[in-house]
Amino acid sequence: MSLTKFIRDAQSKFEAIPAPCAIFYDAIVVKILRKPEKKIINDIVEKIGSGAILDLGSGTGYLSIGIAKRVPGLQVYGIDLSRQMVKIARRHAKGIENAQFVFGNAADLPFESDSIDFIVSTGSLHHWKKPVKVFDECYRVLRNGKEAWIYDPCPDALKDDIDKAKKEYGVLGRRFLIKITQLHGFSKEEYENKIKGILDQTTFKDSYQMELTDIWMKITLKK
């Protein structure tokens, strides 16, 4: 068994990231993903200026806090199944009144129906044990006419436009990100088959699209 397959199999068994891994994530992985996540923050800030945003699998809070700082008129909620991740995120968010982090499962969101104006998720889809339920929960809590942007790593995104990826991250950076996306995400083929098959079972079945962008496969869901 290859190391890549071993790590991916291990991830499929644990939906919540263990406390030691959360500490490592906050110290190392967050710094690696800072640039691609900053691009997502910019896109979200351009799209929405008020209301409530929900960040699924918010980790140690970088994305949520980045949005909250840029747009004080937004109420940003982060939810994560790792208590350690939530603890670290709350510490990072100290003094930021419009960012709140809660412990909880994305398959059973602690929010009322039709109460959220936008949902984002980066790098958590491949951890979900009940993806159909999570997508349906997103549909439930979103207000009519609103969107969810679900980003999960895809190595093909870095391979399709090699020159652009090298310019963005450098030769070594691109190679490292390809390895990260191979370990934490799905191939383009898996998205087009496995993930599409899951989406077709959800309440978003007639209103979603997928596109490669930066290091991600971006899934746009519309209610």
C-alpha positions in Angstrom: 0.0 0.0 0.0 1.4 3.4 -1.0 1.8 6.1 1.7 -0.7 8.3 -0.1 -3.4 5.6 0.0 -2.6 4.8 3.7 -3.1 8.5 4.7 -6.2 8.9 2.7 -7.7 5.7 4.1 -6.8 6.9 7.6 -8.6 10.2 7.0 -11.7 8.4 6.0 -11.9 6.7 9.4 -11.7 9.9 11.4 -14.0 12.8 10.7 -12.7 15.1 13.5 -9.0 16.0 13.4 -7.3 14.7 16.6 -5.9 17.4 19.0 -2.2 16.8 18.2 -3.0 17.2 14.5 -4.9 20.4 15.1 -1.9 21.9 16.8 0.3 20.8 13.9 -2.2 22.2 11.4 -2.2 25.6 13.1 1.6 25.7 13.2 2.4 24.5 9.7 -0.5 23.7 7.3 -2.3 27.0 7.8 0.8 28.9 6.7 1.0 26.7 3.5 -2.6 27.4 2.6 -2.6 31.0 3.6 -2.1 32.3 0.0 -4.8 30.2 -1.7 -7.3 30.8 1.1 -6.6 34.6 0.9 -7.9 34.5 -2.7 -11.1 32.9 -1.4 -11.4 35.6 1.2 -11.1 38.3 -1.5 -13.8 36.6 -3.6 -16.2 36.3 -0.7 -15.6 39.9 0.4 -16.4 41.1 -3.1 -19.7 39.0 -3.2 -21.3 39.7 0.2 -21.2 42.7 2.5 -23.8 42.0 5.1 -25.7 39.1 6.8 -24.5 35.8 8.2 -21.8 33.6 6.8 -21.2 30.0 7.9 -17.7 28.4 7.5 -18.0 24.6 7.6 -14.9 22.8 9.0 -13.5 26.2 10.0 -10.3 24.7 11.6 -8.2 27.2 13.5 -10.2 30.1 12.1 -7.9 31.7 9.5 -10.6 32.0 6.8 -13.4 33.0 9.1 -11.3 35.6 10.9 -10.0 37.0 7.6 -13.5 37.6 6.4 -14.7 39.1 9.7 -11.9 41.5 9.8 -12.5 42.7 6.2 -16.3 43.1 6.6 -17.4 44.2 10.1 -21.0 44.2 8.9 -20.9 40.4 8.5 -21.6 37.9 11.3 -19.2 35.0 10.6 -19.8 31.6 12.2 -17.3 28.8 12.1 -18.2 25.3 13.0 -15.8 22.3 13.5 -16.0 18.8 14.8 -12.6 19.1 16.5 -12.8 20.7 20.0 -9.1 21.6 19.8 -9.6 23.4 16.5 -12.5 25.4 18.0 -10.4 26.2 21.0 -7.5 27.5 18.9 -9.9 29.4 16.6 -11.5 31.2 19.6 -8.1 32.2 20.9 -7.2 33.6 17.5 -10.5 35.5 17.3 -10.2 37.2 20.6 -11.4 40.8 20.3 -13.1 40.2 16.9 -16.8 40.5 17.9 -18.3 39.4 14.5 -16.5 36.0 14.5 -17.9 33.2 16.5 -16.7 29.6 16.6 -18.8 26.6 17.8 -18.2 22.9 18.2 -20.6 20.9 16.1 -21.2 18.5 13.2 -21.9 19.8 9.8 -24.4 17.0 9.3 -26.5 18.5 12.1 -26.1 22.2 12.0 -27.1 24.2 15.1 -28.8 26.9 13.0 -32.4 27.7 12.1 -33.7 27.0 8.6 -33.4 29.9 6.2 -31.0 31.8 8.5 -27.7 31.9 6.7 -26.8 34.2 3.8 -23.7 32.4 2.6 -21.8 29.2 3.3 -18.1 28.4 2.6 -16.0 25.4 3.2 -12.3 24.8 2.4 -10.7 21.4 2.7 -13.3 19.6 4.8 -15.4 17.8 2.2 -13.0 14.8 2.1 -13.5 14.3 5.8 -17.3 14.2 5.8 -18.8 10.9 6.8 -22.3 11.8 5.7 -21.8 14.2 2.7 -25.4 13.9 1.5 -26.7 15.0 4.9 -24.2 17.8 5.1 -25.2 19.1 1.7 -28.9 18.9 2.7 -28.2 20.7 5.9 -26.6 23.5 3.8 -29.7 23.7 1.8 -31.9 23.9 4.9 -30.1 26.7 6.6 -29.4 28.8 3.5 -31.9 31.6 2.7 -33.6 31.3 -0.7 -31.5 32.7 -3.6 -28.2 32.3 -1.6 -25.1 30.2 -2.3 -22.6 27.8 -0.8 -19.0 27.6 -2.1 -17.4 24.3 -1.2 -13.7 24.1 -1.9 -11.7 20.8 -1.6 -8.2 20.2 -2.9 -7.6 18.7 -6.3 -4.1 18.0 -7.6 -5.3 18.3 -11.2 -5.9 22.0 -10.7 -2.1 22.4 -10.3 -1.3 20.2 -13.2 -3.6 21.7 -15.8 -1.8 25.0 -15.9 1.8 24.3 -14.9 3.2 27.7 -15.8 0.6 29.6 -13.8 1.1 27.3 -10.8 4.8 27.8 -10.9 4.4 31.6 -11.1 2.0 31.6 -8.2 3.9 29.2 -5.8 7.3 28.5 -7.3 8.6 25.1 -8.5 9.0 23.6 -5.0 5.8 25.2 -3.7 3.8 23.7 -6.6 5.3 20.3 -6.0 4.6 20.5 -2.3 1.0 21.6 -2.9 0.4 18.8 -5.4 1.4 16.3 -2.6 -0.9 18.0 -0.1 -3.8 18.0 -2.6 -3.2 14.3 -3.3 -3.4 13.5 0.4 -6.3 15.8 1.2 -8.8 15.8 -1.5 -9.9 14.0 -4.7 -8.8 13.8 -8.3 -10.7 15.5 -11.1 -12.1 12.1 -12.1 -13.3 11.4 -8.5 -15.1 14.7 -8.4 -16.7 14.1 -11.8 -17.9 10.6 -10.7 -17.9 10.0 -7.0 -18.7 13.6 -5.8 -21.2 14.2 -8.6 -23.0 11.0 -7.7 -23.3 12.3 -4.1 -24.5 15.7 -5.2 -27.2 14.1 -7.4 -28.7 12.6 -4.2 -29.0 15.9 -2.5 -31.5 18.8 -2.6 -29.0 20.7 -4.7 -29.1 18.0 -7.4 -30.4 20.5 -10.0 -28.5 23.6 -8.9 -24.8 23.0 -8.6 -21.6 23.3 -10.7 -18.0 22.3 -10.3 -14.9 24.1 -11.6 -11.1 23.8 -11.1 -9.6 26.9 -9.5 -6.2 27.5 -8.0 -5.5 24.4 -5.9 -9.2 23.5 -5.5 -12.3 22.0 -7.0 -14.9 24.6 -6.3 -18.5 23.4 -6.0 -21.0 26.2 -6.2 -24.4 25.3 -4.7 -27.5 27.6 -5.2 -30.7 27.5 -3.3 
